[in-house]
Amino acid sequence: MKRLTVPQIRRFRKLVYSHFSKHGRSLPWRKTKDPYHILISEVMLQQTQVDRVIPKYKEFLRTFPTVDKLARMPLSKVLWTWSGLGYNRRAVALKKCAEEIVRAHKGHVPDTIEELDALLGIGHHTAGAIMAFAFNKPVIFIETNIRSVFLHHFFPRKKKVRDEELIPLIEQTLDRKHPRKWYSALMDYGSSLKKQVVNPSRRSAHHTKQSTFESSNRQMRGAILKLLIQKSKTRSQLQKSSGFDPLAIQYVLAELEREGFIIRRKDRHAIAD
């Protein structure tokens, strides 16, 4: 494990904070400490770029201003509002997460990493982000921009770097008095780095190239869900409306039904509200 000296840590923090003071982003979820709002933003930011998240984040909170309202809303309404962000499993998980918060936590987003991690669709790293940004707790977590910063500065030539090698450095350099500000600064610096150099995250052992969306299973799932949100339909109606191969539609429908997105009533398919 790499051990950093106090001067190294100070220089590193000074670099990151200097960039933040000049180029820090003004993001809507940084203007609130509401744990529910931050939970929504962190789930949306999983696998989705900031620019796409901003308008959906605002729309989602207008539609579901409280965790109770999200928990009570039919899944079709949640999926309709989510439409455009992709990876619809996150929307389903987010609704179930809200239901669990209402049922088990009396409508309050929990403030421990263990309880957050236990919620559907959250996971350890997202739980860490919520702890830092909503509760200003000095937790250790990693995401793609943070990963880029530590790869760039501490492993400039090494490939296949595992997160286990980065975590101790994140812990050593953490500004424990101001974790909310520090992690915001790290993320903005990492985002900026990707525009200046070859994406450092490509040298991570965990880096995977996103599959092509066109004609993919993801595209078919999204299109079929969008059609079913509007109205229940038969398989032949879905094939006619979407233009997809009938066998592919049959496979996707079975997959969506198995995962709890949709239900079948006789010969028609509908969102599982």
C-alpha positions, 0 to 999 in steps of 0.5 A, spaced: 500 500 500 502 506 498 503 511 504 503 519 502 507 524 506 503 530 509 506 534 504 504 530 498 497 530 501 497 537 502 499 539 495 494 534 492 488 537 496 491 544 494 491 542 487 484 539 487 481 545 491 484 550 486 481 547 480 474 547 484 475 554 486 476 556 478 472 551 475 467 548 480 460 546 477 453 549 479 449 543 480 442 543 482 443 537 487 449 541 490 444 546 492 440 542 497 442 537 503 435 534 503 437 526 503 431 524 499 433 529 493 440 527 494 438 520 493 434 521 487 440 525 484 445 519 486 441 513 483 440 518 476 447 519 476 449 511 476 451 510 468 448 517 466 452 523 464 450 529 468 447 534 463 442 528 461 440 528 469 439 535 470 433 536 467 430 529 469 432 530 476 428 537 476 422 534 473 422 527 477 422 532 484 416 536 481 412 530 480 415 526 486 417 531 491 417 527 497 419 519 498 412 518 501 409 520 494 414 516 490 412 510 494 405 511 493 405 512 485 404 507 480 410 504 477 407 506 470 407 514 472 415 513 475 417 509 469 414 515 464 417 520 468 424 516 468 423 515 460 429 518 457 434 516 462 435 509 460 437 503 465 429 502 467 431 497 472 434 503 476 427 507 476 423 500 479 429 499 484 428 507 486 420 506 487 421 500 491 427 503 495 422 509 497 417 504 499 422 500 504 424 507 506 416 509 508 415 502 511 422 501 515 424 508 516 418 512 517 419 516 511 426 518 513 432 516 508 437 513 513 443 516 515 448 510 516 452 507 510 449 500 512 442 502 512 443 505 505 447 499 502 441 495 504 436 499 500 434 496 493 438 499 488 443 503 492 449 499 493 456 501 497 458 506 493 452 510 492 451 509 499 457 513 501 456 518 496 449 520 500 452 519 506 458 525 504 453 529 500 447 529 504 450 528 511 457 531 510 460 524 513 467 523 512 466 516 509 470 512 503 467 511 496 469 511 489 466 513 483 468 514 475 471 521 476 474 520 483 477 513 480 480 518 474 483 523 479 487 517 483 489 513 477 492 520 473 496 522 479 498 516 483 498 510 477 500 514 471 503 508 467 500 502 471 494 498 467 489 494 470 489 498 477 484 495 482 479 499 486 483 496 492 489 500 491 485 506 490 481 506 496 487 507 501 489 513 497 482 516 498 482 515 505 489 518 506 487 524 502 480 525 505 478 532 508 475 529 514 472 536 516 469 538 509 467 531 506 461 534 502 466 539 499 472 535 498 468 529 494 465 535 489 471 538 488 474 531 486 469 529 482 469 536 478 477 535 477 476 528 475 470 530 470 475 535 467 481 531 466 477 526 462 477 532 457 484 534 457 487 527 457 486 520 455 480 517 460 485 515 466 479 510 468 481 506 462 487 503 466 482 501 471 481 493 472 474 495 473 473 499 466 468 496 461 466 499 454 459 500 454 455 496 449 452 499 442 445 502 444 442 501 437 438 494 436 440 492 443 436 489 448 436 495 452 433 499 446 428 494 445 426 494 453 426 501 453 421 502 447 417 496 449 416 499 456 414 506 453 409 503 449 406 499 455 406 505 459 401 509 454 396 503 454 396 495 455 398 491 448 398 484 445 404 482 442 402 483 435 400 490 437 407 491 440 411 488 434 407 492 429 408 499 433 415 497 434 418 494 428 422 489 432 423 482 430 417 477 433 422 472 436 426 478 440 419 481 442 417 475 445 424 474 449 424 481 451 417 480 454 418 474 458 424 478 461 420 484 463 415 479 466 420 475 470 423 481 472 417 484 475 416 490 470 410 488 466 404 483 467 400 479 462 392 479 462 390 473 457 393 476 451 395 483 453 401 486 456 401 491 461 406 495 466 405 491 473 402 497 477 
